[in-house]
Amino acid sequence: MAKKTKKSKSVAAEVPSDADFQAEHDMRTLINAEKIKKDRGRMSAALK
């Protein structure tokens, strides 16, 4: 596990890619939005 963490850190240091970070952030935002939609659907269904 320690080796993996060290490797990913060095790769991140070698390649400072803001685009990749932004893409990952956007994906997480989309996933969270989908989760919220599903939760709202469950809530409204439970209230009915």
The first five atom37 places (N, CA, C, CB, O) and aatype in JSON, in Angstrom:
{
  "aatype": [12, 0, 11, 11, 16, 11, 11, 15, 11, 15, 19, 0, 0, 6, 19, 14, 15, 3, 0, 3, 13, 5, 0, 6, 8, 3, 12, 1, 16, 10, 9, 2, 0, 6, 11, 9, 11, 11, 3, 1, 7, 1, 12, 15, 0, 0, 10, 11],
  "atom_mask": [
    [1, 1, 1, 1, 1],
    [1, 1, 1, 1, 1],
    [1, 1, 1, 1, 1],
    [1, 1, 1, 1, 1],
    [1, 1, 1, 1, 1],
    [1, 1, 1, 1, 1],
    [1, 1, 1, 1, 1],
    [1, 1, 1, 1, 1],
    [1, 1, 1, 1, 1],
    [1, 1, 1, 1, 1],
    [1, 1, 1, 1, 1],
    [1, 1, 1, 1, 1],
    [1, 1, 1, 1, 1],
    [1, 1, 1, 1, 1],
    [1, 1, 1, 1, 1],
    [1, 1, 1, 1, 1],
    [1, 1, 1, 1, 1],
    [1, 1, 1, 1, 1],
    [1, 1, 1, 1, 1],
    [1, 1, 1, 1, 1],
    [1, 1, 1, 1, 1],
    [1, 1, 1, 1, 1],
    [1, 1, 1, 1, 1],
    [1, 1, 1, 1, 1],
    [1, 1, 1, 1, 1],
    [1, 1, 1, 1, 1],
    [1, 1, 1, 1, 1],
    [1, 1, 1, 1, 1],
    [1, 1, 1, 1, 1],
    [1, 1, 1, 1, 1],
    [1, 1, 1, 1, 1],
    [1, 1, 1, 1, 1],
    [1, 1, 1, 1, 1],
    [1, 1, 1, 1, 1],
    [1, 1, 1, 1, 1],
    [1, 1, 1, 1, 1],
    [1, 1, 1, 1, 1],
    [1, 1, 1, 1, 1],
    [1, 1, 1, 1, 1],
    [1, 1, 1, 1, 1],
    [1, 1, 1, 0, 1],
    [1, 1, 1, 1, 1],
    [1, 1, 1, 1, 1],
    [1, 1, 1, 1, 1],
    [1, 1, 1, 1, 1],
    [1, 1, 1, 1, 1],
    [1, 1, 1, 1, 1],
    [1, 1, 1, 1, 1]
  ],
  "atom_positions": [
    [[0.83, -1.2, 0.0], [0.0, 0.0, 0.0], [0.87, 1.26, 0.0], [-0.94, 0.0, 1.22], [0.59, 2.22, -0.72]],
    [[1.93, 1.24, 0.81], [2.79, 2.41, 0.92], [3.44, 2.72, -0.43], [3.87, 2.2, 2.0], [3.55, 3.88, -0.83]],
    [[3.87, 1.65, -1.13], [4.5, 1.85, -2.44], [3.52, 2.51, -3.41], [5.0, 0.51, -3.01], [3.89, 3.43, -4.13]],
    [[2.28, 2.03, -3.41], [1.26, 2.57, -4.31], [1.06, 4.06, -4.05], [-0.07, 1.81, -4.13], [1.03, 4.86, -4.99]],
    [[0.91, 4.43, -2.78], [0.68, 5.82, -2.41], [1.85, 6.68, -2.87], [0.47, 5.96, -0.89], [1.66, 7.76, -3.43]],
    [[3.07, 6.19, -2.63], [4.27, 6.94, -3.0], [4.29, 7.15, -4.51], [5.55, 6.2, -2.54], [4.59, 8.24, -4.99]],
    [[3.97, 6.1, -5.26], [3.99, 6.17, -6.72], [2.99, 7.2, -7.24], [3.7, 4.78, -7.33], [3.33, 8.03, -8.08]],
    [[1.76, 7.14, -6.75], [0.73, 8.06, -7.22], [1.11, 9.5, -6.9], [-0.64, 7.71, -6.59], [0.85, 10.41, -7.69]],
    [[1.73, 9.71, -5.75], [2.16, 11.06, -5.37], [3.22, 11.57, -6.33], [2.69, 11.09, -3.93], [3.16, 12.72, -6.78]],
    [[4.21, 10.72, -6.66], [5.29, 11.13, -7.55], [4.73, 11.43, -8.94], [6.38, 10.04, -7.63], [5.17, 12.37, -9.6]],
    [[3.77, 10.63, -9.38], [3.16, 10.85, -10.69], [2.44, 12.19, -10.69], [2.17, 9.71, -11.05], [2.54, 12.95, -11.66]],
    [[1.72, 12.48, -9.61], [0.99, 13.75, -9.5], [1.98, 14.91, -9.53], [0.14, 13.79, -8.2], [1.7, 15.96, -10.12]],
    [[3.14, 14.73, -8.9], [4.15, 15.78, -8.87], [4.76, 15.97, -10.26], [5.25, 15.44, -7.84], [5.03, 17.09, -10.68]],
    [[4.98, 14.85, -10.96], [5.57, 14.92, -12.3], [4.61, 15.59, -13.28], [5.93, 13.51, -12.81], [5.01, 16.41, -14.1]],
    [[3.33, 15.23, -13.18], [2.35, 15.74, -14.14], [1.32, 16.62, -13.42], [1.64, 14.58, -14.87], [0.29, 16.12, -12.98]],
    [[1.6, 17.91, -13.3], [0.62, 18.81, -12.67], [-0.48, 19.14, -13.67], [1.31, 20.11, -12.17], [-0.44, 20.17, -14.34]],
    [[-1.47, 18.25, -13.77], [-2.52, 18.43, -14.78], [-3.78, 18.99, -14.14], [-2.82, 17.1, -15.49], [-4.54, 18.26, -13.51]],
    [[-3.99, 20.28, -14.31], [-5.2, 20.91, -13.78], [-6.42, 20.37, -14.51], [-5.12, 22.45, -13.91], [-7.5, 20.26, -13.92]],
    [[-6.26, 20.04, -15.79], [-7.38, 19.53, -16.59], [-7.9, 18.23, -15.99], [-6.95, 19.32, -18.06], [-9.1, 18.04, -15.85]],
    [[-6.98, 17.34, -15.63], [-7.38, 16.06, -15.04], [-8.11, 16.29, -13.71], [-6.15, 15.14, -14.82], [-9.13, 15.67, -13.43]],
    [[-7.55, 17.2, -12.91], [-8.17, 17.5, -11.62], [-9.57, 18.06, -11.84], [-7.3, 18.51, -10.81], [-10.52, 17.67, -11.16]],
    [[-9.7, 18.97, -12.78], [-11.0, 19.58, -13.08], [-11.99, 18.53, -13.56], [-10.85, 20.69, -14.14], [-13.15, 18.53, -13.16]],
    [[-11.52, 17.63, -14.43], [-12.39, 16.57, -14.95], [-12.87, 15.68, -13.81], [-11.64, 15.72, -16.02], [-14.05, 15.33, -13.75]],
    [[-11.96, 15.32, -12.92], [-12.33, 14.47, -11.79], [-13.34, 15.19, -10.9], [-11.08, 14.07, -10.96], [-14.31, 14.6, -10.44]],
    [[-13.1, 16.49, -10.67], [-14.01, 17.29, -9.85], [-15.39, 17.33, -10.49], [-13.46, 18.72, -9.65], [-16.41, 17.18, -9.8]],
    [[-15.42, 17.55, -11.8], [-16.7, 17.6, -12.52], [-17.43, 16.27, -12.41], [-16.47, 17.97, -14.0], [-18.64, 16.23, -12.19]],
    [[-16.69, 15.17, -12.56], [-17.3, 13.85, -12.47], [-17.91, 13.65, -11.08], [-16.26, 12.74, -12.77], [-19.03, 13.15, -10.95]],
    [[-17.16, 14.04, -10.04], [-17.67, 13.88, -8.67], [-18.91, 14.74, -8.47], [-16.58, 14.27, -7.63], [-19.87, 14.3, -7.84]],
    [[-18.9, 15.95, -9.03], [-20.05, 16.84, -8.9], [-21.27, 16.19, -9.55], [-19.77, 18.22, -9.53], [-22.36, 16.2, -8.99]],
    [[-21.06, 15.63, -10.76], [-22.17, 14.97, -11.48], [-22.69, 13.78, -10.68], [-21.71, 14.51, -12.88], [-23.9, 13.6, -10.55]],
    [[-21.77, 12.98, -10.15], [-22.17, 11.79, -9.38], [-22.95, 12.22, -8.14], [-20.92, 10.96, -8.96], [-23.97, 11.62, -7.81]],
    [[-22.48, 13.27, -7.46], [-23.18, 13.76, -6.27], [-24.56, 14.26, -6.65], [-22.38, 14.87, -5.58], [-25.53, 14.03, -5.92]],
    [[-24.67, 14.96, -7.78], [-25.96, 15.46, -8.25], [-26.92, 14.3, -8.49], [-25.79, 16.31, -9.53], [-28.09, 14.37, -8.12]],
    [[-26.42, 13.24, -9.11], [-27.26, 12.06, -9.37], [-27.72, 11.45, -8.04], [-26.48, 11.01, -10.22], [-28.88, 11.05, -7.91]],
    [[-26.81, 11.37, -7.07], [-27.16, 10.8, -5.76], [-28.26, 11.64, -5.11], [-25.92, 10.73, -4.83], [-29.22, 11.1, -4.56]],
    [[-28.11, 12.97, -5.19], [-29.1, 13.87, -4.59], [-30.45, 13.66, -5.26], [-28.65, 15.35, -4.71], [-31.48, 13.6, -4.59]],
    [[-30.45, 13.55, -6.59], [-31.7, 13.33, -7.33], [-32.36, 12.04, -6.86], [-31.43, 13.26, -8.86], [-33.57, 12.02, -6.61]],
    [[-31.57, 10.97, -6.73], [-32.11, 9.68, -6.29], [-32.67, 9.8, -4.88], [-31.03, 8.58, -6.35], [-33.75, 9.29, -4.59]],
    [[-31.92, 10.48, -4.0], [-32.37, 10.64, -2.62], [-33.68, 11.43, -2.58], [-31.29, 11.35, -1.76], [-34.58, 11.08, -1.83]],
    [[-33.78, 12.48, -3.39], [-35.0, 13.28, -3.43], [-36.16, 12.42, -3.92], [-34.82, 14.52, -4.34], [-37.27, 12.52, -3.4]],
    [[-35.88, 11.58, -4.92], [-36.92, 10.69, -5.44], [-37.4, 9.75, -4.35], [0.0, 0.0, 0.0], [-38.6, 9.5, -4.23]],
    [[-36.47, 9.22, -3.57], [-36.83, 8.3, -2.48], [-37.64, 9.05, -1.43], [-35.56, 7.68, -1.85], [-38.64, 8.53, -0.92]],
    [[-37.21, 10.27, -1.11], [-37.9, 11.05, -0.09], [-39.33, 11.33, -0.51], [-37.15, 12.38, 0.17], [-40.26, 11.11, 0.27]],
    [[-39.52, 11.8, -1.74], [-40.87, 12.12, -2.22], [-41.73, 10.86, -2.27], [-40.81, 12.79, -3.62], [-42.92, 10.9, -1.98]],
    [[-41.11, 9.74, -2.65], [-41.85, 8.47, -2.7], [-42.26, 8.05, -1.29], [-40.99, 7.36, -3.38], [-43.35, 7.52, -1.08]],
    [[-41.39, 8.29, -0.33], [-41.68, 7.91, 1.06], [-42.78, 8.8, 1.64], [-40.4, 8.0, 1.93], [-43.59, 8.34, 2.45]],
    [[-42.8, 10.06, 1.22], [-43.81, 11.0, 1.75], [-45.2, 10.7, 1.2], [-43.41, 12.43, 1.41], [-46.2, 10.99, 1.85]],
    [[-45.25, 10.14, -0.01], [-46.57, 9.88, -0.64], [-47.34, 8.82, 0.12], [-46.4, 9.46, -2.1], [-48.47, 8.48, -0.27]]
  ]
}
